[in-house]
Amino acid sequence: MTKAEFVESLASSLGQTKSEGERALEAVVEVIKKALERGEKIDLRGLGIFKVRESKARTARNPRTGEPIAIPAKKAAIFKPGKELSALLNKPAETPAP
């Protein structure tokens, strides 16, 4: 699903225009970005958790030359699906009746 398709689906489910749906989506995305930037965790029950994971700086080796490479510390946004979403995605497939 593309962003345009998502906006269209959101707008129709809210009974709004596409531009209103797009503004709603942009507002939600902006709130999530700002919270993650502050290092906060966002827990959306039924969907999952957005949070920031930090990795430490480390030294690795170039496999071709064997020379050491410094890998800097970084932060990454991660999403962990909630129980309800995992159950929905992993429910057994229905078998058709013979």
Secondary structure, 3 states (H helix, E strand, C coil): CCHHHHHHHHHHHHCCCHHHHHHHHHHHHHHHHHHHHCCCCEEECCCEEEEEEEECCEEEECCCCCCEEEECCEEEEEEEECHHHHHHHCCCCCCCCC
